[in-house]
């Protein structure tokens, strides 16, 4: 399972990098076309926004997987040390629910 999760992380990171590269190439090509040919490429700005959103979602998943996301630390001392693994699993469950909800609404739109 650990190997699968590493491979999944690498695939997700690669997709995030690819989305970011698509955004950069799309915007550079649109600016180039406007500056040199006085013509804007139809739909490229909307596609770039969608790829930025995809990159943000990939980045959110990657940060959560590495436990590097921003979180409030004021409540860290509310539970005894022995309950920290349980609290961590509850946090993982809440993250899974949040990602599933975002995924559901993204497919509904």
MOVENJO-V855581 format. One record per run of one state. SS is the DSSP state (hx for helix, st for strand, lp for the rest). FROM is the first residue (numbers start at 1). TO is the last residue. If there is no record, write none. Layout:
ss: (SS:SS)
from: (FROM:FROM)
to: (TO:TO)
This chain:
ss: (lp:hx:lp:hx:lp:hx:lp)
from: (1:2:38:44:66:81:109)
to: (1:37:43:65:80:108:109)
